[in-house]
Amino acid sequence: MPRSVNSVAAKARRKKVLKQAKGYFGRRKNVHTVAKNAIEKGLQYAYTGRKQKKRNFRSLWIQRINAACREYDMSYSEFMGKVAKKDIQLNRKVLADLAMNDTAAFKAIVDAVK
């Protein structure tokens, strides 16, 4: 009985990996085993990067709100505490956007919580 190999599927798998490794440097782009390792590592970085992105943006919003609050002699923690106490339903993303792009609206919020 002849030996049975599934070369069609195997070739497709290797081709898929090499297609994903397109643009990599050196052997990472054209040697299957090296490319496979590079792709796996890249996907791990992509996964953790998606989580870090959320942290980084929240951190950026906090820095922007803090900088804007300092102009009105108030710290970030003081401002956020008063915003929560006054029950203003604006999240950090919106507050940071107002602080950057609409200073009059942000000043109105600061005056409302003072």
C-alpha positions as CSV (number, residue, x, y, z in Angstrom):
1,M,0.0,0.0,0.0
2,P,1.5,3.4,-0.9
3,R,2.3,6.0,1.7
4,S,-0.4,8.6,2.1
5,V,0.6,12.2,2.7
6,N,-1.6,15.2,2.9
7,S,0.8,17.5,1.0
8,V,-2.0,19.8,-0.2
9,A,-3.0,20.8,3.4
10,A,0.6,20.9,4.6
11,K,1.6,23.3,1.8
12,A,-1.5,25.5,2.4
13,R,-0.5,25.7,6.1
14,R,3.1,26.7,5.3
15,K,1.9,29.2,2.7
16,K,-0.5,30.8,5.2
17,V,2.3,31.3,7.7
18,L,4.7,32.7,5.1
19,K,2.0,35.1,3.9
20,Q,1.5,36.4,7.5
21,A,5.3,36.8,7.7
22,K,5.4,39.1,4.7
23,G,7.5,42.2,5.3
24,Y,9.7,40.6,8.0
25,F,13.4,40.8,7.8
26,G,15.9,38.1,6.8
27,R,14.9,34.4,7.3
28,R,11.8,35.4,9.2
29,K,10.0,36.0,5.9
30,N,10.9,32.9,3.9
31,V,11.9,30.0,6.2
32,H,8.8,28.3,7.5
33,T,10.1,27.3,11.0
34,V,11.6,30.8,11.7
35,A,8.6,32.5,10.3
36,K,6.2,30.4,12.4
37,N,8.1,31.4,15.6
38,A,8.1,35.1,14.5
39,I,4.4,35.0,13.8
40,E,3.5,33.4,17.1
41,K,5.5,36.0,19.0
42,G,4.0,38.8,16.9
43,L,0.5,37.6,17.7
44,Q,1.4,37.5,21.4
45,Y,2.6,41.1,21.2
46,A,-0.6,42.0,19.4
47,Y,-2.8,40.5,22.1
48,T,-1.0,42.2,24.9
49,G,-0.8,45.4,22.9
50,R,-4.6,45.5,22.6
51,K,-4.8,45.4,26.4
52,Q,-2.0,48.0,26.9
53,K,-3.7,50.4,24.4
54,K,-6.7,50.8,26.8
55,R,-4.4,51.5,29.7
56,N,-2.3,54.0,27.8
57,F,-5.3,55.9,26.6
58,R,-6.8,56.1,30.1
59,S,-3.4,57.4,31.3
60,L,-3.3,60.0,28.6
61,W,-6.8,61.2,29.4
62,I,-5.9,61.5,33.1
63,Q,-2.8,63.6,32.2
64,R,-4.8,65.9,30.0
65,I,-7.6,66.4,32.6
66,N,-4.9,67.0,35.3
67,A,-3.1,69.6,33.1
68,A,-6.4,71.4,32.4
69,C,-7.5,71.4,36.1
70,R,-4.2,72.8,37.2
71,E,-5.0,76.0,35.2
72,Y,-7.9,76.5,37.5
73,D,-6.0,75.8,40.8
74,M,-7.4,72.3,41.3
75,S,-5.7,68.9,41.3
76,Y,-7.0,65.9,39.2
77,S,-8.1,63.9,42.2
78,E,-9.9,66.9,43.7
79,F,-11.7,67.6,40.4
80,M,-12.7,64.0,39.8
81,G,-14.0,63.7,43.4
82,K,-16.2,66.8,42.9
83,V,-17.4,65.6,39.5
84,A,-18.6,62.4,41.1
85,K,-20.2,64.2,44.0
86,K,-22.1,66.6,41.7
87,D,-23.2,63.5,39.7
88,I,-21.8,64.7,36.3
89,Q,-22.1,61.8,33.9
90,L,-19.0,62.5,31.8
91,N,-16.2,59.9,31.5
92,R,-12.5,60.7,31.3
93,K,-12.4,60.4,27.5
94,V,-15.0,63.1,27.1
95,L,-13.5,65.3,29.8
96,A,-10.1,65.1,28.2
97,D,-11.5,65.9,24.8
98,L,-13.3,69.0,26.3
99,A,-10.1,70.0,28.0
100,M,-8.1,69.9,24.8
101,N,-10.6,71.1,22.2
102,D,-13.3,73.2,24.1
103,T,-11.7,75.0,27.0
104,A,-14.8,77.1,27.5
105,A,-17.0,74.0,28.1
106,F,-14.3,72.6,30.4
107,K,-14.2,75.8,32.4
108,A,-17.9,75.7,32.8
109,I,-17.6,72.1,34.3
110,V,-14.9,73.3,36.6
111,D,-17.0,76.3,37.7
112,A,-20.0,73.9,38.2
113,V,-18.0,71.6,40.6
114,K,-16.3,74.4,42.6
